[in-house]
């Protein structure tokens, strides 16, 4: 029982590390895409969106 729990925690830890690594790869590309979108939009459109 104890060994199963240890294996489970190791699997979870590896999964969390993989998820963080994937996110660290994905998030910068998303930020770059957002920057490109903001640059292509007319100035102030994305910043001064009216809040309703």
PDB file of N, H, CA, C and O in Angstrom:
ATOM      1  N   UNK A   1       0.849  -1.205   0.000  1.00  0.00           N
ATOM      2  CA  UNK A   1       0.000   0.000   0.000  1.00  0.00           C
ATOM      3  C   UNK A   1       0.886   1.257   0.000  1.00  0.00           C
ATOM      4  O   UNK A   1       0.676   2.179  -0.788  1.00  0.00           O
ATOM      5  N   UNK A   2       1.871   1.271   0.892  1.00  0.00           N
ATOM      6  H   UNK A   2       2.042   0.522   1.532  1.00  0.00           H
ATOM      7  CA  UNK A   2       2.745   2.433   0.975  1.00  0.00           C
ATOM      8  C   UNK A   2       3.515   2.674  -0.308  1.00  0.00           C
ATOM      9  O   UNK A   2       3.671   3.814  -0.744  1.00  0.00           O
ATOM     10  N   UNK A   3       4.002   1.581  -0.919  1.00  0.00           N
ATOM     11  H   UNK A   3       3.876   0.655  -0.564  1.00  0.00           H
ATOM     12  CA  UNK A   3       4.773   1.745  -2.155  1.00  0.00           C
ATOM     13  C   UNK A   3       3.888   2.289  -3.271  1.00  0.00           C
ATOM     14  O   UNK A   3       4.333   3.100  -4.083  1.00  0.00           O
ATOM     15  N   UNK A   4       2.619   1.835  -3.308  1.00  0.00           N
ATOM     16  H   UNK A   4       2.258   1.176  -2.648  1.00  0.00           H
ATOM     17  CA  UNK A   4       1.680   2.340  -4.321  1.00  0.00           C
ATOM     18  C   UNK A   4       1.506   3.853  -4.157  1.00  0.00           C
ATOM     19  O   UNK A   4       1.500   4.594  -5.140  1.00  0.00           O
ATOM     20  N   UNK A   5       1.365   4.304  -2.902  1.00  0.00           N
ATOM     21  H   UNK A   5       1.371   3.703  -2.104  1.00  0.00           H
ATOM     22  CA  UNK A   5       1.194   5.735  -2.641  1.00  0.00           C
ATOM     23  C   UNK A   5       2.433   6.502  -3.083  1.00  0.00           C
ATOM     24  O   UNK A   5       2.322   7.579  -3.669  1.00  0.00           O
ATOM     25  N   UNK A   6       3.618   5.951  -2.802  1.00  0.00           N
ATOM     26  H   UNK A   6       3.708   5.076  -2.326  1.00  0.00           H
ATOM     27  CA  UNK A   6       4.848   6.634  -3.199  1.00  0.00           C
ATOM     28  C   UNK A   6       4.912   6.747  -4.716  1.00  0.00           C
ATOM     29  O   UNK A   6       5.264   7.799  -5.249  1.00  0.00           O
ATOM     30  N   UNK A   7       4.567   5.648  -5.422  1.00  0.00           N
ATOM     31  H   UNK A   7       4.281   4.794  -4.988  1.00  0.00           H
ATOM     32  CA  UNK A   7       4.580   5.689  -6.886  1.00  0.00           C
ATOM     33  C   UNK A   7       3.571   6.711  -7.397  1.00  0.00           C
ATOM     34  O   UNK A   7       3.853   7.432  -8.354  1.00  0.00           O
ATOM     35  N   UNK A   8       2.393   6.779  -6.765  1.00  0.00           N
ATOM     36  H   UNK A   8       2.165   6.193  -5.987  1.00  0.00           H
ATOM     37  CA  UNK A   8       1.367   7.738  -7.164  1.00  0.00           C
ATOM     38  C   UNK A   8       1.871   9.169  -7.000  1.00  0.00           C
ATOM     39  O   UNK A   8       1.713   9.999  -7.896  1.00  0.00           O
ATOM     40  N   UNK A   9       2.485   9.451  -5.839  1.00  0.00           N
ATOM     41  H   UNK A   9       2.614   8.777  -5.111  1.00  0.00           H
ATOM     42  CA  UNK A   9       2.966  10.816  -5.596  1.00  0.00           C
ATOM     43  C   UNK A   9       4.061  11.182  -6.590  1.00  0.00           C
ATOM     44  O   UNK A   9       4.133  12.321  -7.051  1.00  0.00           O
ATOM     45  N   UNK A  10       4.927  10.198  -6.924  1.00  0.00           N
ATOM     46  H   UNK A  10       4.869   9.273  -6.549  1.00  0.00           H
ATOM     47  CA  UNK A  10       5.982  10.471  -7.910  1.00  0.00           C
ATOM     48  C   UNK A  10       5.356  10.763  -9.262  1.00  0.00           C
ATOM     49  O   UNK A  10       5.780  11.688  -9.955  1.00  0.00           O
ATOM     50  N   UNK A  11       4.338   9.975  -9.650  1.00  0.00           N
ATOM     51  H   UNK A  11       3.994   9.224  -9.087  1.00  0.00           H
ATOM     52  CA  UNK A  11       3.657  10.216 -10.923  1.00  0.00           C
ATOM     53  C   UNK A  11       3.034  11.608 -10.942  1.00  0.00           C
ATOM     54  O   UNK A  11       3.150  12.335 -11.928  1.00  0.00           O
ATOM     55  N   UNK A  12       2.367  11.975  -9.837  1.00  0.00           N
ATOM     56  H   UNK A  12       2.272  11.385  -9.036  1.00  0.00           H
ATOM     57  CA  UNK A  12       1.723  13.290  -9.768  1.00  0.00           C
ATOM     58  C   UNK A  12       2.759  14.404  -9.866  1.00  0.00           C
ATOM     59  O   UNK A  12       2.552  15.413 -10.540  1.00  0.00           O
ATOM     60  N   UNK A  13       3.886  14.195  -9.172  1.00  0.00           N
ATOM     61  H   UNK A  13       4.054  13.376  -8.624  1.00  0.00           H
ATOM     62  CA  UNK A  13       4.938  15.219  -9.188  1.00  0.00           C
ATOM     63  C   UNK A  13       5.476  15.400 -10.607  1.00  0.00           C
ATOM     64  O   UNK A  13       5.663  16.524 -11.074  1.00  0.00           O
ATOM     65  N   UNK A  14       5.719  14.283 -11.282  1.00  0.00           N
ATOM     66  H   UNK A  14       5.566  13.370 -10.903  1.00  0.00           H
ATOM     67  CA  UNK A  14       6.222  14.356 -12.662  1.00  0.00           C
ATOM     68  C   UNK A  14       5.196  15.047 -13.552  1.00  0.00           C
ATOM     69  O   UNK A  14       5.551  15.851 -14.414  1.00  0.00           O
ATOM     70  N   UNK A  15       3.925  14.731 -13.337  1.00  0.00           N
ATOM     71  H   UNK A  15       3.637  14.078 -12.637  1.00  0.00           H
ATOM     72  CA  UNK A  15       2.867  15.339 -14.157  1.00  0.00           C
ATOM     73  C   UNK A  15       2.814  16.845 -13.931  1.00  0.00           C
ATOM     74  O   UNK A  15       2.672  17.618 -14.879  1.00  0.00           O
ATOM     75  N   UNK A  16       2.931  17.262 -12.653  1.00  0.00           N
ATOM     76  H   UNK A  16       3.046  16.634 -11.883  1.00  0.00           H
ATOM     77  CA  UNK A  16       2.913  18.701 -12.335  1.00  0.00           C
ATOM     78  C   UNK A  16       4.103  19.399 -12.991  1.00  0.00           C
ATOM     79  O   UNK A  16       3.958  20.482 -13.558  1.00  0.00           O
ATOM     80  N   UNK A  17       5.275  18.778 -12.911  1.00  0.00           N
ATOM     81  H   UNK A  17       5.393  17.898 -12.450  1.00  0.00           H
ATOM     82  CA  UNK A  17       6.479  19.380 -13.522  1.00  0.00           C
ATOM     83  C   UNK A  17       6.291  19.503 -15.024  1.00  0.00           C
ATOM     84  O   UNK A  17       6.635  20.524 -15.619  1.00  0.00           O
ATOM     85  N   UNK A  18       5.733  18.439 -15.647  1.00  0.00           N
ATOM     86  H   UNK A  18       5.454  17.609 -15.163  1.00  0.00           H
ATOM     87  CA  UNK A  18       5.494  18.483 -17.092  1.00  0.00           C
ATOM     88  C   UNK A  18       4.494  19.581 -17.436  1.00  0.00           C
ATOM     89  O   UNK A  18       4.681  20.314 -18.407  1.00  0.00           O
ATOM     90  N   UNK A  19       3.422  19.694 -16.633  1.00  0.00           N
ATOM     91  H   UNK A  19       3.270  19.098 -15.845  1.00  0.00           H
ATOM     92  CA  UNK A  19       2.414  20.726 -16.890  1.00  0.00           C
ATOM     93  C   UNK A  19       3.031  22.121 -16.782  1.00  0.00           C
ATOM     94  O   UNK A  19       2.788  22.980 -17.629  1.00  0.00           O
ATOM     95  N   UNK A  20       3.825  22.338 -15.740  1.00  0.00           N
ATOM     96  H   UNK A  20       4.023  21.640 -15.052  1.00  0.00           H
ATOM     97  CA  UNK A  20       4.467  23.659 -15.576  1.00  0.00           C
ATOM     98  C   UNK A  20       5.394  23.955 -16.748  1.00  0.00           C
ATOM     99  O   UNK A  20       5.445  25.081 -17.243  1.00  0.00           O
ATOM    100  N   UNK A  21       6.125  22.933 -17.188  1.00  0.00           N
ATOM    101  H   UNK A  21       6.083  22.018 -16.787  1.00  0.00           H
ATOM    102  CA  UNK A  21       7.049  23.120 -18.313  1.00  0.00           C
ATOM    103  C   UNK A  21       6.281  23.462 -19.575  1.00  0.00           C
ATOM    104  O   UNK A  21       6.664  24.362 -20.322  1.00  0.00           O
ATOM    105  N   UNK A  22       5.171  22.724 -19.813  1.00  0.00           N
ATOM    106  H   UNK A  22       4.859  21.993 -19.206  1.00  0.00           H
ATOM    107  CA  UNK A  22       4.332  23.008 -20.980  1.00  0.00           C
ATOM    108  C   UNK A  22       3.784  24.434 -20.909  1.00  0.00           C
ATOM    109  O   UNK A  22       3.801  25.166 -21.899  1.00  0.00           O
ATOM    110  N   UNK A  23       3.297  24.820 -19.722  1.00  0.00           N
ATOM    111  H   UNK A  23       3.284  24.226 -18.918  1.00  0.00           H
ATOM    112  CA  UNK A  23       2.737  26.163 -19.567  1.00  0.00           C
ATOM    113  C   UNK A  23       3.813  27.224 -19.800  1.00  0.00           C
ATOM    114  O   UNK A  23       3.553  28.245 -20.438  1.00  0.00           O
ATOM    115  N   UNK A  24       5.008  26.987 -19.291  1.00  0.00           N
ATOM    116  H   UNK A  24       5.220  26.158 -18.773  1.00  0.00           H
ATOM    117  CA  UNK A  24       6.092  27.961 -19.486  1.00  0.00           C
ATOM    118  C   UNK A  24       6.462  28.062 -20.960  1.00  0.00           C
ATOM    119  O   UNK A  24       6.972  29.091 -21.403  1.00  0.00           O
ATOM    120  N   UNK A  25       6.206  26.992 -21.726  1.00  0.00           N
ATOM    121  H   UNK A  25       5.792  26.157 -21.366  1.00  0.00           H
ATOM    122  CA  UNK A  25       6.442  27.066 -23.170  1.00  0.00           C
ATOM    123  C   UNK A  25       5.285  27.753 -23.865  1.00  0.00           C
ATOM    124  O   UNK A  25       5.495  28.530 -24.797  1.00  0.00           O
ATOM    125  N   UNK A  26       4.036  27.471 -23.414  1.00  0.00           N
ATOM    126  H   UNK A  26       3.865  26.841 -22.657  1.00  0.00           H
ATOM    127  CA  UNK A  26       2.850  27.962 -24.125  1.00  0.00           C
ATOM    128  C   UNK A  26       2.593  29.440 -23.829  1.00  0.00           C
ATOM    129  O   UNK A  26       2.284  30.208 -24.740  1.00  0.00           O
ATOM    130  N   UNK A  27       2.718  29.843 -22.562  1.00  0.00           N
ATOM    131  H   UNK A  27       2.969  29.219 -21.822  1.00  0.00           H
ATOM    132  CA  UNK A  27       2.330  31.199 -22.158  1.00  0.00           C
ATOM    133  C   UNK A  27       3.125  32.280 -22.897  1.00  0.00           C
ATOM    134  O   UNK A  27       2.517  33.245 -23.360  1.00  0.00           O
ATOM    135  N   UNK A  28       4.457  32.168 -23.032  1.00  0.00           N
ATOM    136  H   UNK A  28       4.951  31.384 -22.656  1.00  0.00           H
ATOM    137  CA  UNK A  28       5.176  33.211 -23.774  1.00  0.00           C
ATOM    138  C   UNK A  28       4.687  33.368 -25.207  1.00  0.00           C
ATOM    139  O   UNK A  28       4.613  34.491 -25.705  1.00  0.00           O
ATOM    140  N   UNK A  29       4.350  32.269 -25.884  1.00  0.00           N
ATOM    141  H   UNK A  29       4.410  31.357 -25.480  1.00  0.00           H
ATOM    142  CA  UNK A  29       3.854  32.377 -27.258  1.00  0.00           C
ATOM    143  C   UNK A  29       2.512  33.087 -27.268  1.00  0.00           C
ATOM    144  O   UNK A  29       2.238  33.878 -28.170  1.00  0.00           O
ATOM    145  N   UNK A  30       1.658  32.810 -26.260  1.00  0.00           N
ATOM    146  H   UNK A  30       1.881  32.167 -25.527  1.00  0.00           H
ATOM    147  CA  UNK A  30       0.372  33.495 -26.175  1.00  0.00           C
ATOM    148  C   UNK A  30       0.586  34.988 -25.949  1.00  0.00           C
ATOM    149  O   UNK A  30      -0.096  35.814 -26.556  1.00  0.00           O
ATOM    150  N   UNK A  31       1.539  35.335 -25.071  1.00  0.00           N
ATOM    151  H   UNK A  31       2.093  34.664 -24.578  1.00  0.00           H
ATOM    152  CA  UNK A  31       1.827  36.748 -24.810  1.00  0.00           C
ATOM    153  C   UNK A  31       2.313  37.436 -26.082  1.00  0.00           C
ATOM    154  O   UNK A  31       1.921  38.566 -26.371  1.00  0.00           O
ATOM    155  N   UNK A  32       3.174  36.747 -26.846  1.00  0.00           N
ATOM    156  H   UNK A  32       3.493  35.829 -26.611  1.00  0.00           H
ATOM    157  CA  UNK A  32       3.675  37.327 -28.095  1.00  0.00           C
ATOM    158  C   UNK A  32       2.520  37.536 -29.070  1.00  0.00           C
ATOM    159  O   UNK A  32       2.453  38.566 -29.741  1.00  0.00           O
ATOM    160  N   UNK A  33       1.605  36.555 -29.151  1.00  0.00           N
ATOM    161  H   UNK A  33       1.660  35.718 -28.605  1.00  0.00           H
ATOM    162  CA  UNK A  33       0.455  36.692 -30.039  1.00  0.00           C
ATOM    163  C   UNK A  33      -0.407  37.876 -29.610  1.00  0.00           C
ATOM    164  O   UNK A  33      -0.883  38.637 -30.453  1.00  0.00           O
ATOM    165  N   UNK A  34      -0.610  38.033 -28.292  1.00  0.00           N
ATOM    166  H   UNK A  34      -0.224  37.415 -27.607  1.00  0.00           H
ATOM    167  CA  UNK A  34      -1.398  39.165 -27.794  1.00  0.00           C
ATOM    168  C   UNK A  34      -0.726  40.487 -28.154  1.00  0.00           C
ATOM    169  O   UNK A  34      -1.398  41.432 -28.568  1.00  0.00           O
ATOM    170  N   UNK A  35       0.585  40.557 -28.001  1.00  0.00           N
ATOM    171  H   UNK A  35       1.131  39.790 -27.665  1.00  0.00           H
ATOM    172  CA  UNK A  35       1.311  41.776 -28.344  1.00  0.00           C
ATOM    173  C   UNK A  35       1.141  42.095 -29.827  1.00  0.00           C
ATOM    174  O   UNK A  35       0.899  43.243 -30.200  1.00  0.00           O
ATOM    175  N   UNK A  36       1.268  41.065 -30.671  1.00  0.00           N
ATOM    176  H   UNK A  36       1.464  40.133 -30.368  1.00  0.00           H
ATOM    177  CA  UNK A  36       1.124  41.275 -32.115  1.00  0.00           C
ATOM    178  C   UNK A  36      -0.293  41.757 -32.423  1.00  0.00           C
ATOM    179  O   UNK A  36      -0.475  42.663 -33.236  1.00  0.00           O
ATOM    180  N   UNK A  37      -1.296  41.157 -31.779  1.00  0.00           N
ATOM    181  H   UNK A  37      -1.148  40.421 -31.118  1.00  0.00           H
ATOM    182  CA  UNK A  37      -2.680  41.578 -32.004  1.00  0.00           C
ATOM    183  C   UNK A  37      -2.871  43.030 -31.581  1.00  0.00           C
ATOM    184  O   UNK A  37      -3.513  43.806 -32.289  1.00  0.00           O
ATOM    185  N   UNK A  38      -2.313  43.398 -30.429  1.00  0.00           N
ATOM    186  H   UNK A  38      -1.791  42.768 -29.854  1.00  0.00           H
ATOM    187  CA  UNK A  38      -2.453  44.773 -29.940  1.00  0.00           C
ATOM    188  C   UNK A  38      -1.754  45.748 -30.883  1.00  0.00           C
ATOM    189  O   UNK A  38      -2.245  46.854 -31.110  1.00  0.00           O
ATOM    190  N   UNK A  39      -0.611  45.341 -31.431  1.00  0.00           N
ATOM    191  H   UNK A  39      -0.213  44.443 -31.247  1.00  0.00           H
ATOM    192  CA  UNK A  39       0.114  46.217 -32.341  1.00  0.00           C
ATOM    193  C   UNK A  39      -0.667  46.409 -33.636  1.00  0.00           C
ATOM    194  O   UNK A  39      -0.644  47.491 -34.222  1.00  0.00           O
ATOM    195  N   UNK A  40      -1.362  45.359 -34.085  1.00  0.00           N
ATOM    196  H   UNK A  40      -1.381  44.480 -33.609  1.00  0.00           H
ATOM    197  CA  UNK A  40      -2.096  45.464 -35.348  1.00  0.00           C
ATOM    198  C   UNK A  40      -3.392  46.251 -35.185  1.00  0.00           C
ATOM    199  O   UNK A  40      -3.904  46.804 -36.158  1.00  0.00           O
ATOM    200  N   UNK A  41      -3.930  46.307 -33.960  1.00  0.00           N
ATOM    201  H   UNK A  41      -3.514  45.857 -33.170  1.00  0.00           H
ATOM    202  CA  UNK A  41      -5.176  47.038 -33.751  1.00  0.00           C
ATOM    203  C   UNK A  41      -4.913  48.539 -33.751  1.00  0.00           C
ATOM    204  O   UNK A  41      -3.794  48.974 -33.481  1.00  0.00           O
ATOM    205  N   UNK A  42      -5.940  49.331 -34.052  1.00  0.00           N
ATOM    206  H   UNK A  42      -6.849  48.978 -34.271  1.00  0.00           H
ATOM    207  CA  UNK A  42      -5.802  50.791 -33.909  1.00  0.00           C
ATOM    208  C   UNK A  42      -5.438  51.152 -32.472  1.00  0.00           C
ATOM    209  O   UNK A  42      -5.947  50.548 -31.528  1.00  0.00           O
ATOM    210  N   UNK A  43      -4.571  52.121 -32.310  1.00  0.00           N
ATOM    211  H   UNK A  43      -4.158  52.612 -33.077  1.00  0.00           H
ATOM    212  CA  UNK A  43      -4.043  52.443 -30.980  1.00  0.00           C
ATOM    213  C   UNK A  43      -5.165  52.834 -30.027  1.00  0.00           C
ATOM    214  O   UNK A  43      -6.053  53.607 -30.385  1.00  0.00           O
ATOM    215  N   UNK A  44      -5.116  52.289 -28.802  1.00  0.00           N
ATOM    216  H   UNK A  44      -4.394  51.661 -28.512  1.00  0.00           H
ATOM    217  CA  UNK A  44      -6.089  52.637 -27.772  1.00  0.00           C
ATOM    218  C   UNK A  44      -7.327  51.769 -27.796  1.00  0.00           C
ATOM    219  O   UNK A  44      -8.094  51.785 -26.833  1.00  0.00           O
ATOM    220  N   UNK A  45      -7.558  51.003 -28.869  1.00  0.00           N
ATOM    221  H   UNK A  45      -6.936  50.991 -29.651  1.00  0.00           H
ATOM    222  CA  UNK A  45      -8.786  50.209 -28.949  1.00  0.00           C
ATOM    223  C   UNK A  45      -8.789  49.129 -27.869  1.00  0.00           C
ATOM    224  O   UNK A  45      -9.783  48.945 -27.166  1.00  0.00           O
ATOM    225  N   UNK A  46      -7.658  48.414 -27.743  1.00  0.00           N
ATOM    226  H   UNK A  46      -6.851  48.564 -28.314  1.00  0.00           H
ATOM    227  CA  UNK A  46      -7.615  47.305 -26.791  1.00  0.00           C
ATOM    228  C   UNK A  46      -7.465  47.822 -25.361  1.00  0.00           C
ATOM    229  O   UNK A  46      -7.878  47.147 -24.418  1.00  0.00           O
ATOM    230  N   UNK A  47      -6.876  49.016 -25.184  1.00  0.00           N
ATOM    231  H   UNK A  47      -6.540  49.565 -25.949  1.00  0.00           H
ATOM    232  CA  UNK A  47      -6.637  49.537 -23.839  1.00  0.00           C
ATOM    233  C   UNK A  47      -7.878  50.228 -23.288  1.00  0.00           C
ATOM    234  O   UNK A  47      -8.178  50.097 -22.101  1.00  0.00           O
ATOM    235  N   UNK A  48      -8.601  50.958 -24.124  1.00  0.00           N
ATOM    236  H   UNK A  48      -8.358  51.064 -25.088  1.00  0.00           H
ATOM    237  CA  UNK A  48      -9.719  51.760 -23.647  1.00  0.00           C
ATOM    238  C   UNK A  48     -11.066  51.141 -24.033  1.00  0.00           C
ATOM    239  O   UNK A  48     -11.987  51.846 -24.446  1.00  0.00           O
ATOM    240  N   UNK A  49     -11.168  49.824 -23.895  1.00  0.00           N
ATOM    241  H   UNK A  49     -10.420  49.251 -23.560  1.00  0.00           H
ATOM    242  CA  UNK A  49     -12.449  49.181 -24.179  1.00  0.00           C
ATOM    243  C   UNK A  49     -13.474  49.649 -23.160  1.00  0.00           C
ATOM    244  O   UNK A  49     -13.203  49.606 -21.960  1.00  0.00           O
ATOM    245  N   UNK A  50     -14.649  50.098 -23.605  1.00  0.00           N
ATOM    246  H   UNK A  50     -14.870  50.133 -24.580  1.00  0.00           H
ATOM    247  CA  UNK A  50     -15.665  50.564 -22.649  1.00  0.00           C
ATOM    248  C   UNK A  50     -16.170  49.409 -21.792  1.00  0.00           C
ATOM    249  O   UNK A  50     -16.547  48.360 -22.316  1.00  0.00           O
ATOM    250  N   UNK A  51     -16.178  49.602 -20.473  1.00  0.00           N
ATOM    251  H   UNK A  51     -15.872  50.454 -20.048  1.00  0.00           H
ATOM    252  CA  UNK A  51     -16.665  48.574 -19.546  1.00  0.00           C
ATOM    253  C   UNK A  51     -18.151  48.803 -19.324  1.00  0.00           C
ATOM    254  O   UNK A  51     -18.565  49.881 -18.897  1.00  0.00           O
ATOM    255  N   UNK A  52     -18.936  47.802 -19.611  1.00  0.00           N
ATOM    256  H   UNK A  52     -18.599  46.927 -19.958  1.00  0.00           H
ATOM    257  CA  UNK A  52     -20.389  47.951 -19.464  1.00  0.00           C
ATOM    258  C   UNK A  52     -20.888  47.194 -18.251  1.00  0.00           C
ATOM    259  O   UNK A  52     -22.086  47.203 -17.967  1.00  0.00           O
TER     260      UNK A  52
END
